[in-house]
Amino acid sequence: CLSGPCKNGGRCASSGRDFSCACPKPYGGTTCEKDDCYEEDSSNYRGRVNQAVDGRTCLNWNSHHLLDFPFNAFMENADFYGIGDHNFCRNPDEDEKPWCYVRKNKEVDWEFCDVSPCSGKELRVSHSAVYVEPTDPPESNEIFETCGQPEVRGTLKRIYGGSKATAGKHPWMASVQKKTPDGSEHFCGGVLIKSCWVLTAGHCFENGKGNIQVALGKQNLKKKEHHEQRFDVEKIIVHDEYSDRGGIPYNDIALLKLKPVDGYCAVETKYVKTACLPNFFFPTGTDCFISGWGETETGESSDQLLDARVKLISQRKCNERELHNNSLDESMFCAGKLRKPGIDSCQGDSGGPLTCVENSSHYVYGLVSWGDGCGLKNKPGVYTQVTTFLSWIKSTIQAELR
């Protein structure tokens, strides 16, 4: 500290050969050189950084290129989020840090911004999972205090015609991936129900089981995210009575047992949580939620996690001739919006969760199973009825613990 490394009135504290600076607001950085930083709740960031971490300049929030994107200067309550006629980084969806839209190869994408936290401590992006060592290792591997409690609440966008979902809104969402020579490839969704267990659809493994891994806490499949947790799959257990008859999967459910890393499976964080298992039924007409990286209206899958709100439809209605013509048995139900086609889950979402809310907790009520087309009128998506398989889920997990 003798050389006075701390600028702008920062106080220096030495520890051996190292030093640290306590910076007065609004300065930050190692030596208080930056007068722009974000607090822990970065959704309140109102600074003037306008550059992404890759060096690209941010697009203006009122750019015509952003008219079809969920966040722009013309959105409702734009002022509240600090968005207007400028190109400064913001965080309207409570992501991990401020971000902005940029142009990449003539297309619009989003990137995190080149701005540091005021604390000077930034979570590093890692190419492997982020594991938090608990101070007192639990007696069992189940270290999740609650289930079904998302970190973020708010209105949901759509999958089929969807937009950027908020980080932490679907913390139980799992990406089931095939390992390839070039990395990994998402092929089904899943839902974390216990630290070492992911629930998914049986039909995901019709073409063999291969070398599978599960990624938790993901938002964008193409980005390495500091909050993601990755695990190899130790065991794939498809329901004994799973069958495909005429293109319709019956008893369409499977459990994935995760392989622990350093003695632990999934660790509870803001971005990784379990969904609750329901031991009751939700009434017809209940608003529930679907999420996934599935097919969009362009016919391509999405790299960004998308979500939607759908209504539960009665079994009798779903089995009507003009809908699914008596194809559903007691292990299935359907959900969607009959009067407003276009909101649906699609191929890439197979095995992903349909969650319904009771007393502010999300219960995994269904798993995306099958459908007739995508977003078509009178063809709502069909889901595996999780309540039908509760005893199978519990007995299967119990048998593996012995």
N, C-alpha and C positions, 0 to 999 in steps of 0.2 A: 504493500500500500504506500510505500515511501514515495513512489513516483507519481502518486495521485492519479490512478487510472480511471477513476469514476468521474464521468462528465456530468454537467448540468445539475450540480449540487448533490450528486449521489454520495452515500456514505459507504466507505470501504471497510470490509472486515476480512482479515487474513487468517488462513488456516494452513500452517506449514508453508509450502511453496505456492499454494493456491490462494485466490482471493475471490470475494463476491461483492457485488455492489447492490445496496438497497437504494432503489431509484425513486425519486419523487414523481408523482403523476404529472403529466402523462408519459414520462419517459420510460424506456424499457431497454432490453438487450443486455449483453454481457457488461458493458461499461456505461449504461444509461445513454447510449448514443441515439437511440430511436425515440422519437416523440409520438409514436403511434403504436399501440398494442391493444390486445383485447383481454378483457377480464374473463373470469371463469365462465360466466354466462355470456358467451360470445354473440348471442342474438341481440345484445344491446350495443354491439360495436357500431360506432358512427364515425370512424376514422376516414382517412383519405387515401389509403393504399388502393391502387387500381391495377395491380399486376399479379398474375397467377404465379404459383411456385415454379412453373416451367418457363417463366419469363414472358409469356404472352400478355398483351394488354387487354384488360377487361372490356367487354362490350358495354355501351351505354344502356342503362335499364329501359330507356324509351326507344331503343332500336326496333325497327320494323321486323328484324330477324327474330325478335323475342315474342311476337304477338301470339304465337301458338304455344308458348311455354308458360308454365304455371306462375312464374314470378317475373313481373315486369312493372314498369311505371304506371300501367293502366289497370293493374289489379285492384281489387277492393282493399281498402285500408293500406295502400302502398306507403303513405306517409308514416304510418305506425311502425312499419318495418324499416324505415329510413331509406326507402327506395324512391327514386325520382329521376329528374333530368340530370343524371351524372353516371359515372362508371366506377364509383367507389365500391369496394367489397362489402358485402352484407351477409347476414345469416338468418334469413326470414323463416327457415324451416328447422332451426335449432340443430343443425348438423354439428360436427365436432369442432369446426372453426369457421371463420368467414370465408366466403367463396364468391365466385362470379361466373358469368357465362363468357366463353371465348370462342373465337373462330378457329377451327382446325380443318384444314383441307376443304375449305368452302362449306363446312358444316358447323353447326352450333353444338358445343359441348360445355360442360361446366368443370371448373377446377378449383381446388382450394387456393387461397391467396397467400402471397409472400408477406405474411404479417405474424409477429410473434406474440405469445401471451405475456401479459404484464408481469406475471410471476417470474418470467424468465425460464420456466420449466415447461417444456413442450413434450408431449408424448411422441416418441419416435415411431416412425413407420417401420414395421418389421416385415421381413419376407416369411416369417413363421408366426405361429400363434403368439398372442400375448397372454401370459399366464400370471395370475396374481397369487403369490404364496400366502395362504391364510396364516395368521400369527399363531393360532392354536389349531393344529390339524384336527379335523373332526374324526369321531370314531368311525363313521361310515363315509362313503363317497358322496353322500347326498348333502350338499352344502348350499342349497337354495333355500332361503328363508321363506319366500312366498312363491306363489304361482300366479300367472295371468295378470301381472301388473306392469303394463307398458310404462316406459319412462316418459313418453310423450303422448299427449292426447290432442285430438283435433279432428277436423273433418277429413274424410278419406277421399282420395281421387279414384280413378278407374284403372282396372287392369287392361281391358280391351278398349284401348283409346286412353291409356293412362299417362301419368306424369310422375316426376321425382317424389318418392315417398320420404317421409321424415325419418332420420336415423333414430333408432330406439323405439319406433312405433310398433314394430313387430319383432320383439327381441327373441321370440321362440322360433322364428323362421329359420329353417335349415336348407342349405343347398347341397343336394346329394350329387356327387361328382365322380366321373370315371377318371382314373389316372391315365394319362397319355404320355408318350415320349416328350411332348411339348409342354407338359404341365398338367392341367386338369380341365374337364369339360362338364358343365352343369347339364344334368339330364332329368332330374326330378326334384320336386320340393319335398319338405318334410317338416316335422314339428318336434321341438325338444320338450320331452315330458318329464325326464329325470336327468341328472347330471351325465349319466352314461347311456341314455336311451333316447333314440329318435323314432317317432312314429311316421310311417309313410305308406304308400300304396303298394300292394303286392304286384300289380301289373308292371311296375317299374323294372322288375327282375325277370320278366318273361324270356328275355333273350340272353339269359345267363347272368351270373353275379359279378364276375370279373374282379378287378382291383378297384375298390370303392373307397372314397373318403367323404367326410362331411365337413362343410364350412359353416360356422355359426357367426352371427353378428354382422353378416354381409349386407351391404347396400348395393354396391356396384361390382358386378362380377369381374369386370376388366381391371379394376384397381386393387392394389394391395392396400388394405385398410388397417390402421393400427389396432382397431378394436376387434378384429376377426380372430376366431379360434378355430383351428383345423385339427381334425382327428382322422386317423385311419379307422376303418370299420373292422372290428374283431369278428363279428358274426352277423349274418343276415338271416332272419327268421321270418319266412313267409307263412301265412296261415295255412294249416294242413288242408283245409277244404277250399283253398283258392282254386278257381277254375274260370276259364274263358269259354262262354257258350254263345256262339253267334256274334262274336265281337263285343260281348258284354261281360265284364269281369264281375264275378261273384266272390263274396268274402274277400274283398279287395283291400287287404291290410297286411302290413309287415312291420317288424321291429328291427332296428339297427342297433347293435351293441357297439359302443365306441371303445376304442383301445386307449387306455389311460396314457398320459404323458407325465413322467415323474410322479406316478401314483395318483394322478387326478385326471378326471374327465373335464367336462365343461365347468367353468367357474362363473359365478353370477357377477355380472357387471351391468352398467347402464344399457349395454347393447345385446347382452345374452341373458335371457331369463327363460323359465319354463312356463308353458301353458298348463292350465288346470284340466283334469279329467272330470267330465260331468257324470254324476250318478242320478241325473234327472233329465226330463225332456223339456225342450223349449217349445212354446206354442207356435202354431202356424201364424205367419205374418211377422214374426220376430225379425228385426233388422240384425243381420250378422255381417261378418267381414271376411273377405278373401284377400290373399296376398301371394305374390310370386313373381318369377322372372319369365312368365309365359308368353305365348304368342300374342302379338298386337295386331291391330287392324291392317298392318302392312304385310302380315303373313310371316314376319320375322320375330324371333324372340328378343326380349329386352335385356340389356345389360344392367339396367337400373331396376331395383325392387319397386313394384307397382302394387296398388291396392284398390279395393272396391267395396261397396256396400250392397248387399243382396238380401232379399226377403226369403224366409223359409216358406215353402209351398207344400200343401197337404199331399199325402201319399195318393189319395183318391184323385186329386186334380192331376198330379204328375202322370198317373197311369191312364188318363183319358186318351182316346184314340188319336186325337190330333197332336197330343204332346208325345209321350213315350210309349203309348199303346201296351200297357200291362207288362212292361219290361222290368219294373222295379220290384224287388222283394223286400223283406223286412230289414235287410242289412243295408238298405240304401234310402236316400231321400234326395229331393231336388230343391234348388234355390235359384233365385234370379229375379227378374222383373218382367213379367209377362207382357205388360202394356208398354214397356220401354225396352225393346231389344237393343242389343249392342253392348250391354254390360255383362261380362262373362269371364270365366277362367278358361284357359286353353292348354294345349298340349304340354308346354314347358312347366306348367303348374301342377302336373300329376303328382299326387301324394302330398301336396301342400295343404295347409290348414284352412278350414272355415271355422272361425271362432265367433261365439256369441257371448254376450256380457250379462252377468248376474252379480248384483252387489259390487259393481265396479271391477270385477275380475273377469278375465277372458278365459272361456272354456273351449277346448278343441272339440267341437261338436261333429265335425265332418272332415273327411280327407277328399281332395279332388280326385274323382274316379274316372268318369267318362261323360260323353255328351254326343250330340248329333250336330256336327258343324260347330261354329263358333260365333256367339253373339247373334244367333238367328231367332226370329220370332217364334214363340211357342216351343222353343227347344232349350229350356233351362238346363244348367249344368247339373250333373248327378254326382252325389257324394257318398262315401262310405259312412254309415251311421256308427259313430264311435261307441255310443252307449251299448250297442249290441255286442261289442267285443270287449267290454270292461273286464270280465272275468278272465278272458284269454290273455289280455295285456298283463294283468296282475299275476296270473299263474306262470306265464312265460318268464317274466322278470324274476319272480321268486325262485323259479327252478334254476335260473342262471346264478343266483346268489349262493346256492347250496354248495 
